[in-house]
Amino acid sequence: MDFRTLPEADSLQLDNVTVPGCLVGEAAPLVTRSIAISDGRIAAPGRAATRVDMRGAMVFPAFVDMHTHLDKGHIWPRSPNPDGTFDGAIEATGADKPGRWDAADLRPRMEFSLRSAYAHGTRAIRTHLDHFEEASEESWQVFAALRDEWAGRIDLQASVLTGSDLGQDKAALSKIADLVARYGGILGSVTCPSELVRDEVEAFFAAAADRGMDLDFHVDETMDPNVNTLRDIAEVAISTGFSGKIVVGHLCSLSTMAESEAMETLDIVAKAGLHVVSLPMCNLYLQDRHAARTPRNRGLTLVHEMKARGIPISFASDNTRDPFYAYGDMDMLEVMREATRIGHLDHSDADWTHAFITNPAAACGFDAPSLAPGAPADLVIVRARGWTELFSRPQSDRIVLRAGKAIDRTLPDYAELDFLMTDKPMTRTA
């Protein structure tokens, strides 16, 4: 059998597949199973079905990518990062927005990323949407339209991205929170270290609580060991008894601060019930970058220490071909491969697979991907028979099943976006 071609049949049984033990309630890192598919759902093996020997191919439920930036995606050709630094990324992105980020620009770039993610085997995505006065509601209108159009293929959520200093202006924060609530979004911000950050964070918690919204923060994306707004968020979560879900992402400074302070902070994070999302590829790209100097610190947060405390950890794509990360393709298998290498997830616990599937679904409230009978047969099947084979190649010949049927995995051509890559902003029309 050609690996990339499964028989056309209403009922299939995939024999001799390899699955992560943690996804089927087994302690072993990998186990061999049969997976039956009937009427678009996983069924109990043994029923009348066309049987296929998969020769050890690994099978995963479709992935969940819980931290992305679809609105920034693919602007690199027209607005590259001038020096690869975090400040360079902010400068280039800020300069790209005026006169450009309208529906005619946002929609094709966002849909390009969705098409890529779908072809790679992702079924749910949370994106952050930058708030800026010129066209913020237009971004949410584009997002809402895509959310409706992609329903049944990719479940979509969005979190607004502002600076936490917005919390100093309660009227402005209320206006933005109302906008986000109107579109069913999540309230979020980048924490800005200052003497006022605790009050700012409290304002975001209050605005979210008043509207029944969840929270999603970009936190401490710096190598400065003196920055610890994570602790502020955790302590506010505890003191307010906030009932919604709270996600914190990046947390780079934990890797450079004093060990005692870092561990004490993680104890508070565990008590607060925060969910952490690590973005290793983007942080590796931006952090500790200096001209003509080899980076010493790479920005990965303390995922092993968090996991040991029961803090739920996820990994995600983050930026894609924009000033914050020049690369990426919305491919969660790439994220899994790179996170394993960067964070030494190998030679570790056997259940890290949850960090790319189960944990992000729980953090965002998406339906939990599963290999259990009755679950949708939304699967990613790779030729690799074990972890070293999986992580040694990009698995470009993978099979992606949705409702038990193989999808067309043709990736969009970058040339499709050439018409947007002009040197000057397009003129907005009425």
C-alpha positions as CSV (number, residue, x, y, z in Angstrom):
1,M,0.0,0.0,0.0
2,D,1.2,3.5,-0.8
3,F,1.5,5.1,2.6
4,R,-0.3,8.3,1.5
5,T,-3.4,6.4,0.1
6,L,-5.9,4.7,2.3
7,P,-8.7,2.6,0.7
8,E,-12.0,4.4,0.1
9,A,-14.4,2.6,2.4
10,D,-17.2,3.5,4.8
11,S,-15.6,1.4,7.5
12,L,-11.8,1.0,8.0
13,Q,-9.7,-0.7,10.6
14,L,-6.1,0.5,10.8
15,D,-4.1,-2.4,12.3
16,N,-0.6,-2.2,13.7
17,V,-0.6,1.5,14.4
18,T,1.6,3.1,17.1
19,V,0.1,5.6,19.5
20,P,1.4,7.5,22.6
21,G,0.5,5.5,25.6
22,C,-0.7,8.5,27.5
23,L,-3.5,9.0,25.0
24,V,-5.0,5.6,25.6
25,G,-4.5,5.3,29.3
26,E,-1.2,3.3,29.2
27,A,2.0,4.1,31.0
28,A,4.3,3.0,28.2
29,P,5.6,5.7,26.0
30,L,4.3,4.0,22.8
31,V,1.8,1.2,22.3
32,T,0.6,-0.8,19.4
33,R,-3.2,-0.7,18.6
34,S,-5.8,-1.1,16.0
35,I,-8.1,1.9,15.3
36,A,-11.4,1.4,13.6
37,I,-13.2,4.1,11.8
38,S,-16.9,4.0,10.9
39,D,-19.3,6.8,9.8
40,G,-16.6,9.4,10.4
41,R,-15.9,8.4,14.0
42,I,-13.6,6.1,15.8
43,A,-15.2,2.8,16.5
44,A,-14.4,-0.3,18.6
45,P,-12.0,-2.6,16.6
46,G,-13.3,-5.9,15.4
47,R,-16.3,-4.8,13.5
48,A,-16.7,-5.7,9.8
49,A,-14.4,-3.2,8.1
50,T,-11.7,-3.0,5.4
51,R,-8.5,-3.7,7.3
52,V,-5.2,-2.1,6.5
53,D,-1.8,-3.1,8.0
54,M,-0.2,0.3,8.8
55,R,3.2,-1.3,9.6
56,G,3.7,0.7,12.8
57,A,2.7,4.1,11.6
58,M,2.2,6.6,14.4
59,V,-1.3,8.1,14.9
60,F,-2.3,11.3,16.8
61,P,-5.6,13.0,17.2
62,A,-5.6,16.3,15.3
63,F,-3.7,19.1,17.1
64,V,-4.7,22.2,19.0
65,D,-2.6,25.4,18.4
66,M,-3.5,27.7,21.3
67,H,-1.2,30.7,20.8
68,T,-0.9,32.2,17.3
69,H,-1.0,35.6,15.7
70,L,-3.0,35.2,12.5
71,D,-3.3,39.0,12.0
72,K,0.5,39.5,11.9
73,G,1.2,36.4,9.7
74,H,3.2,36.6,6.5
75,I,4.1,40.3,6.6
76,W,7.8,39.6,6.7
77,P,8.5,40.1,2.9
78,R,7.2,43.7,3.2
79,S,8.2,44.4,6.9
80,P,11.1,42.3,8.0
81,N,12.7,42.7,11.4
82,P,15.7,45.0,10.9
83,D,17.9,43.2,13.4
84,G,16.1,40.2,14.7
85,T,15.5,41.7,18.2
86,F,12.3,42.0,20.2
87,D,12.5,45.8,19.8
88,G,13.0,45.4,16.1
89,A,9.9,43.3,15.9
90,I,7.8,45.8,17.7
91,E,9.0,48.6,15.5
92,A,8.5,46.8,12.2
93,T,5.1,45.5,13.1
94,G,3.9,48.9,14.4
95,A,5.1,50.5,11.1
96,D,3.3,47.9,9.0
97,K,-0.2,48.5,10.5
98,P,-1.2,52.0,9.4
99,G,-3.1,52.0,6.1
100,R,-2.7,48.3,5.6
101,W,-4.4,46.2,8.3
102,D,-7.9,46.3,6.8
103,A,-10.1,43.4,5.6
104,A,-8.5,43.3,2.2
105,D,-5.1,42.7,3.8
106,L,-6.0,40.7,6.9
107,R,-8.3,38.2,5.3
108,P,-6.0,36.6,2.7
109,R,-3.1,36.5,5.2
110,M,-5.2,34.9,8.0
111,E,-6.8,32.4,5.6
112,F,-3.4,31.5,4.2
113,S,-2.4,30.5,7.7
114,L,-5.6,28.6,8.3
115,R,-5.2,26.6,5.1
116,S,-1.6,25.7,6.1
117,A,-2.7,24.6,9.6
118,Y,-5.5,22.5,8.3
119,A,-3.3,20.8,5.8
120,H,-0.8,20.0,8.6
121,G,-3.5,18.5,10.8
122,T,-4.6,21.2,13.2
123,R,-8.3,21.3,14.3
124,A,-8.5,24.2,16.7
125,I,-6.6,27.5,17.0
126,R,-6.6,30.5,19.4
127,T,-5.2,33.6,17.8
128,H,-4.3,37.0,19.3
129,L,-5.6,40.1,17.6
130,D,-3.7,43.3,18.1
131,H,-5.7,46.2,19.3
132,F,-5.0,49.5,17.5
133,E,-7.4,52.4,17.1
134,E,-7.3,52.6,13.3
135,A,-9.0,49.3,12.5
136,S,-9.4,47.1,15.6
137,E,-13.1,46.3,15.0
138,E,-12.3,45.4,11.4
139,S,-9.9,42.8,12.6
140,W,-12.6,41.3,14.7
141,Q,-15.1,41.4,11.8
142,V,-12.7,39.5,9.6
143,F,-12.0,37.0,12.4
144,A,-15.7,36.4,13.0
145,A,-16.4,35.8,9.4
146,L,-13.5,33.3,9.2
147,R,-14.7,31.6,12.3
148,D,-18.0,31.0,10.7
149,E,-16.6,29.9,7.4
150,W,-14.1,27.5,8.9
151,A,-16.5,25.9,11.4
152,G,-16.3,22.1,11.1
153,R,-12.7,22.3,9.8
154,I,-10.9,24.5,12.4
155,D,-12.5,25.8,15.6
156,L,-11.4,29.3,16.2
157,Q,-11.0,31.6,19.2
158,A,-9.5,35.0,19.5
159,S,-7.9,37.0,22.4
160,V,-7.4,40.8,22.2
161,L,-3.8,41.9,22.6
162,T,-3.2,45.2,24.3
163,G,-0.6,46.6,26.7
164,S,-1.4,46.1,30.4
165,D,-1.0,49.8,30.9
166,L,-4.5,50.1,29.4
167,G,-5.6,49.1,32.8
168,Q,-4.8,52.6,34.0
169,D,-7.6,53.9,31.9
170,K,-10.7,52.1,33.1
171,A,-13.0,53.7,30.5
172,A,-10.8,52.7,27.6
173,L,-10.4,49.2,29.0
174,S,-14.1,48.9,29.4
175,K,-14.7,50.0,25.8
176,I,-12.2,47.3,24.5
177,A,-13.6,44.6,26.7
178,D,-17.1,45.3,25.4
179,L,-15.8,45.0,21.9
180,V,-14.1,41.7,22.5
181,A,-17.1,40.4,24.4
182,R,-19.4,41.3,21.5
183,Y,-17.4,38.9,19.3
184,G,-17.1,36.1,22.0
185,G,-13.4,36.7,22.6
186,I,-10.9,36.5,25.4
187,L,-9.5,39.5,27.2
188,G,-5.7,39.7,27.0
189,S,-2.7,41.9,27.3
190,V,1.1,42.1,27.3
191,T,2.2,42.8,30.9
192,C,4.3,46.0,31.1
193,P,6.7,45.9,34.0
194,S,6.2,49.0,36.2
195,E,5.2,49.9,39.7
196,L,1.6,50.0,38.5
197,V,1.5,46.6,36.9
198,R,-0.4,45.0,39.9
199,D,-3.2,47.6,39.6
200,E,-3.3,47.2,35.8
201,V,-3.6,43.4,36.1
202,E,-6.4,43.8,38.7
203,A,-8.2,46.0,36.2
204,F,-8.1,43.3,33.5
205,F,-9.3,40.7,36.0
206,A,-12.2,42.9,37.0
207,A,-13.2,43.7,33.4
208,A,-13.1,40.0,32.5
209,A,-15.1,38.9,35.5
210,D,-17.8,41.5,34.9
211,R,-18.3,40.1,31.4
212,G,-17.7,36.4,32.1
213,M,-14.6,36.3,29.9
214,D,-11.4,34.3,30.2
215,L,-7.9,35.9,30.3
216,D,-4.8,35.3,28.2
217,F,-1.6,37.2,29.0
218,H,1.7,37.6,27.3
219,V,4.1,37.6,30.3
220,D,7.7,38.5,30.9
221,E,9.0,38.0,27.4
222,T,12.4,39.2,28.4
223,M,15.7,37.9,29.7
224,D,15.7,40.5,32.5
225,P,15.9,38.5,35.7
226,N,14.3,41.4,37.6
227,V,11.0,41.2,35.7
228,N,8.4,39.0,37.4
229,T,4.9,40.1,36.5
230,L,3.9,36.4,36.4
231,R,3.9,36.5,40.2
232,D,1.6,39.5,40.1
233,I,-0.9,37.7,37.9
234,A,-0.8,34.5,40.0
235,E,-1.3,36.5,43.3
236,V,-4.2,38.5,41.8
237,A,-5.8,35.3,40.6
238,I,-5.7,33.9,44.1
239,S,-6.8,37.1,45.8
240,T,-9.8,37.6,43.5
241,G,-10.9,34.0,43.2
242,F,-11.3,34.6,39.5
243,S,-13.5,31.7,38.1
244,G,-12.5,31.9,34.5
245,K,-9.6,30.3,32.7
246,I,-6.3,32.1,32.9
247,V,-3.5,31.5,30.3
248,V,0.0,32.9,30.7
249,G,2.5,32.6,27.8
250,H,6.3,33.0,27.3
251,L,7.6,33.6,30.9
252,C,11.2,33.9,29.6
253,S,12.6,35.7,32.6
254,L,12.0,32.7,34.8
255,S,15.0,31.1,33.1
256,T,17.3,33.9,34.2
257,M,16.1,34.9,37.7
258,A,17.4,33.5,40.9
259,E,16.5,29.9,41.4
260,S,14.8,30.5,44.8
261,E,12.6,33.3,43.4
262,A,11.7,31.2,40.3
263,M,10.7,28.2,42.3
264,E,8.7,30.3,44.8
265,T,6.9,31.9,41.9
266,L,6.0,28.5,40.4
267,D,4.5,27.4,43.7
268,I,2.2,30.4,43.6
269,V,1.4,29.7,39.9
270,A,0.4,26.2,40.8
271,K,-1.8,27.4,43.6
272,A,-3.4,29.9,41.3
273,G,-4.3,27.2,38.7
274,L,-2.8,29.1,35.8
275,H,-2.2,27.3,32.5
276,V,1.1,28.0,30.8
277,V,1.8,28.0,27.1
278,S,5.5,27.9,26.0
279,L,6.5,29.3,22.6
280,P,10.0,27.9,22.1
281,M,10.5,28.7,18.5
282,C,9.7,32.4,18.7
283,N,11.6,32.8,22.0
284,L,14.6,31.1,20.6
285,Y,14.5,33.5,17.6
286,L,14.2,36.7,19.6
287,Q,15.7,36.3,23.0
288,D,19.4,37.1,23.9
289,R,20.0,38.3,20.3
290,H,22.9,40.7,20.1
291,A,25.0,41.6,17.0
292,A,28.1,39.5,16.5
293,R,27.5,37.7,19.8
294,T,26.5,34.1,20.3
295,P,23.3,33.8,22.4
296,R,23.8,32.3,25.9
297,N,20.2,32.2,27.1
298,R,17.5,30.9,24.8
299,G,14.3,32.0,26.6
300,L,12.6,28.7,27.2
301,T,10.5,28.8,30.3
302,L,10.8,26.3,33.1
303,V,8.5,23.6,31.7
304,H,10.0,20.6,33.6
305,E,9.7,22.4,37.0
306,M,6.2,23.5,36.1
307,K,5.1,20.0,35.2
308,A,6.5,18.6,38.4
309,R,4.2,21.0,40.3
310,G,1.1,19.9,38.3
311,I,1.0,23.1,36.3
312,P,-0.6,22.3,32.9
313,I,1.9,23.0,30.1
314,S,1.1,23.5,26.4
315,F,3.3,24.4,23.4
316,A,2.2,26.4,20.4
317,S,3.3,28.0,17.1
318,D,3.2,31.7,18.1
319,N,4.1,34.0,15.2
320,T,4.5,32.9,11.5
321,R,6.7,34.7,9.0
322,D,6.4,38.1,10.6
323,P,8.9,40.4,12.5
324,F,8.6,38.4,15.7
325,Y,9.5,35.1,14.0
326,A,10.7,34.9,10.4
327,Y,9.8,31.2,9.9
328,G,7.1,28.7,10.8
329,D,4.1,27.2,8.9
330,M,1.4,26.6,11.5
331,D,2.6,23.0,11.8
332,M,2.2,21.5,15.2
333,L,4.4,18.5,14.4
334,E,7.2,21.0,13.8
335,V,6.3,22.6,17.2
336,M,6.4,19.2,18.8
337,R,9.8,18.3,17.2
338,E,11.4,21.6,18.1
339,A,10.0,21.8,21.6
340,T,11.3,18.3,22.3
341,R,14.8,19.2,21.1
342,I,14.9,22.7,22.7
343,G,13.4,21.7,26.0
344,H,14.8,18.2,26.4
345,L,11.4,16.6,26.6
346,D,13.0,13.3,25.6
347,H,14.6,11.3,28.4
348,S,11.7,12.7,30.5
349,D,8.1,11.9,31.3
350,A,6.3,9.8,28.8
351,D,3.2,12.0,28.6
352,W,4.5,15.2,26.9
353,T,2.1,14.5,24.0
354,H,-0.6,16.0,26.1
355,A,1.1,19.4,25.8
356,F,0.3,19.6,22.1
357,I,-3.2,18.1,22.1
358,T,-5.1,17.6,25.4
359,N,-3.7,20.4,27.6
360,P,-4.3,23.2,25.0
361,A,-7.8,22.0,24.4
362,A,-8.5,22.1,28.1
363,A,-7.0,25.5,28.6
364,C,-9.1,27.0,25.8
365,G,-12.3,25.0,26.3
366,F,-12.1,23.3,22.9
367,D,-13.5,19.8,22.6
368,A,-10.8,17.3,23.7
369,P,-9.2,15.4,20.9
370,S,-9.3,11.7,21.5
371,L,-8.6,8.2,20.2
372,A,-11.5,6.7,22.1
373,P,-14.5,5.1,20.3
374,G,-17.1,7.7,19.5
375,A,-14.6,10.5,19.0
376,P,-14.4,12.2,15.6
377,A,-12.0,10.4,13.3
378,D,-9.8,13.5,13.0
379,L,-6.4,12.0,12.8
380,V,-2.8,12.7,11.8
381,I,-1.0,9.6,10.6
382,V,2.8,9.6,9.9
383,R,5.1,7.0,8.4
384,A,7.4,7.2,11.5
385,R,7.1,4.2,13.8
386,G,8.7,5.9,16.9
387,W,9.9,9.1,18.4
388,T,13.4,9.2,16.7
389,E,11.9,8.6,13.3
390,L,9.1,11.1,14.0
391,F,11.5,13.9,15.0
392,S,14.2,13.2,12.4
393,R,12.1,14.2,9.4
394,P,9.3,16.7,8.8
395,Q,6.8,14.0,8.0
396,S,5.7,15.8,4.8
397,D,4.0,12.7,3.5
398,R,1.6,12.5,6.5
399,I,-2.0,11.6,6.1
400,V,-4.6,13.9,7.7
401,L,-8.1,12.4,8.2
402,R,-11.1,14.6,9.0
403,A,-14.3,12.7,9.8
404,G,-12.4,9.6,8.6
405,K,-11.6,10.8,5.1
406,A,-8.2,11.9,3.9
407,I,-8.1,15.6,3.1
408,D,-6.2,17.3,0.3
409,R,-2.9,18.3,2.0
410,T,-1.7,20.7,-0.7
411,L,-0.2,23.7,1.0
412,P,-1.0,27.3,-0.3
413,D,1.7,28.9,-2.5
414,Y,3.5,31.9,-0.9
415,A,3.1,33.6,-4.3
416,E,-0.6,34.0,-3.6
417,L,0.3,36.8,-1.2
418,D,2.6,38.6,-3.5
419,F,0.0,41.2,-4.3
420,L,0.1,42.3,-0.6
421,M,3.8,42.6,-0.3
422,T,4.2,46.2,-1.6
423,D,6.7,48.7,-0.2
424,K,4.0,51.2,0.6
425,P,0.7,50.8,2.4
426,M,-2.3,50.3,0.1
427,T,-4.8,53.2,-0.1
428,R,-7.9,52.5,2.0
429,T,-11.1,52.8,0.0
430,A,-14.5,53.7,1.3
